[in-house]
Amino acid sequence: MLKAYAIAATLVATPLFAQDLSGDLVSDIAGNITRVSGFAGEMTVTMGSEDSTRSVKEVLRFEPWQMLEELFRDDIVLLMRHGPTDWSKRDPADVAPDDCENQRVMTEEGKQQMRELGILMVANDIVPGRIAVSQWCRNQQTLDALRAGMLDADPKALDDVSIQTVPDLNLLLSLQGAPNVTAMRKLISAWSGDGASGPMLVITHYTNIAELTEFSVYEGEMLVVDPKRDNRVLGYLRLKSAAPDIGHFDPDVVEGETDY
């Protein structure tokens, strides 16, 4: 799919490998993957256009570095929490999943970050083969922003990709929410990648992900899950700007956040 795609390592003298893949990616966008420590790697994008509306300031960090090859498998699952939201507004009791006027929704900055995440993913050849998303407004907004970025990078990126709203991914134990993570676990476990051109992207909520994996994830973060290994978490992908939020992390951690 990629027009230009390269991987380099800052900790070794020569690049691990580089590829020049032909396809439909917009010609002025190129992805780059760099090793930045013994454990972490970063994905960036180079854009030749001077159009500021298409600029990408974000960096996509992943860990561990040894997971790199796994990221390009069609049979993995990217288990994602919705993008950054406005924590000055909390969900009132019994708010409906589609009641966007009365629930916590994404910030404009968060939408821009998710758009850039979409560009970074496509530019670096991480394009979902299927997308399943919660009904909640912040999740739908995350999908809209991701999709805008992905299509900006490549107008054909999501051709033939199944995109479904799945109530079983709704906020755990809330109104019209999932009673448990059994259905979500089955959804992930059943993914084999057969016939798909990329991994399955599942956009859900902090509580659901924590219940299933026991991992605490930032807004917009993705865990890389391997259904072939009993849904083992292989690592994570998240924007370098991602940080703990006041809703699910200790206030001291949030206030002390400097570089994630």
QUISUL-V585804 format. One record per residue. N is the residue number from 1. NEAR is the number of other ideal C-beta (glycine too) atoms within 12 Angstrom. Layout:
N/NEAR ; N/NEAR
This chain:
1/31 ; 2/33 ; 3/26 ; 4/27 ; 5/31 ; 6/26 ; 7/32 ; 8/24 ; 9/24 ; 10/20 ; 11/17 ; 12/14 ; 13/8 ; 14/11 ; 15/18 ; 16/21 ; 17/16 ; 18/19 ; 19/23 ; 20/15 ; 21/19 ; 22/12 ; 23/24 ; 24/20 ; 25/34 ; 26/30 ; 27/18 ; 28/22 ; 29/39 ; 30/34 ; 31/41 ; 32/32 ; 33/41 ; 34/29 ; 35/28 ; 36/24 ; 37/16 ; 38/14 ; 39/18 ; 40/30 ; 41/35 ; 42/31 ; 43/42 ; 44/31 ; 45/42 ; 46/27 ; 47/29 ; 48/16 ; 49/19 ; 50/9 ; 51/13 ; 52/9 ; 53/15 ; 54/25 ; 55/21 ; 56/38 ; 57/21 ; 58/33 ; 59/32 ; 60/43 ; 61/36 ; 62/41 ; 63/30 ; 64/23 ; 65/29 ; 66/18 ; 67/31 ; 68/30 ; 69/20 ; 70/28 ; 71/38 ; 72/31 ; 73/29 ; 74/26 ; 75/30 ; 76/39 ; 77/46 ; 78/50 ; 79/47 ; 80/47 ; 81/47 ; 82/50 ; 83/48 ; 84/37 ; 85/37 ; 86/24 ; 87/23 ; 88/11 ; 89/19 ; 90/16 ; 91/28 ; 92/14 ; 93/10 ; 94/15 ; 95/26 ; 96/22 ; 97/32 ; 98/22 ; 99/20 ; 100/22 ; 101/13 ; 102/19 ; 103/34 ; 104/34 ; 105/34 ; 106/35 ; 107/25 ; 108/16 ; 109/21 ; 110/35 ; 111/32 ; 112/30 ; 113/38 ; 114/45 ; 115/37 ; 116/39 ; 117/50 ; 118/44 ; 119/46 ; 120/44 ; 121/49 ; 122/43 ; 123/45 ; 124/44 ; 125/39 ; 126/42 ; 127/42 ; 128/40 ; 129/32 ; 130/34 ; 131/38 ; 132/36 ; 133/41 ; 134/42 ; 135/34 ; 136/44 ; 137/34 ; 138/45 ; 139/44 ; 140/32 ; 141/37 ; 142/42 ; 143/40 ; 144/28 ; 145/36 ; 146/46 ; 147/33 ; 148/26 ; 149/40 ; 150/40 ; 151/26 ; 152/35 ; 153/43 ; 154/33 ; 155/17 ; 156/19 ; 157/35 ; 158/31 ; 159/18 ; 160/15 ; 161/28 ; 162/21 ; 163/24 ; 164/22 ; 165/23 ; 166/31 ; 167/26 ; 168/30 ; 169/44 ; 170/38 ; 171/37 ; 172/27 ; 173/16 ; 174/27 ; 175/23 ; 176/22 ; 177/30 ; 178/32 ; 179/18 ; 180/17 ; 181/31 ; 182/16 ; 183/24 ; 184/38 ; 185/27 ; 186/20 ; 187/31 ; 188/42 ; 189/24 ; 190/20 ; 191/35 ; 192/20 ; 193/22 ; 194/13 ; 195/15 ; 196/23 ; 197/26 ; 198/34 ; 199/39 ; 200/43 ; 201/45 ; 202/48 ; 203/49 ; 204/50 ; 205/43 ; 206/35 ; 207/30 ; 208/40 ; 209/40 ; 210/24 ; 211/25 ; 212/35 ; 213/33 ; 214/12 ; 215/27 ; 216/23 ; 217/39 ; 218/38 ; 219/44 ; 220/48 ; 221/44 ; 222/47 ; 223/39 ; 224/41 ; 225/41 ; 226/29 ; 227/30 ; 228/20 ; 229/17 ; 230/13 ; 231/29 ; 232/22 ; 233/32 ; 234/34 ; 235/31 ; 236/35 ; 237/44 ; 238/38 ; 239/40 ; 240/29 ; 241/29 ; 242/32 ; 243/27 ; 244/27 ; 245/34 ; 246/22 ; 247/26 ; 248/24 ; 249/23 ; 250/14 ; 251/14 ; 252/10 ; 253/17 ; 254/18 ; 255/13 ; 256/13 ; 257/18 ; 258/10 ; 259/11 ; 260/25
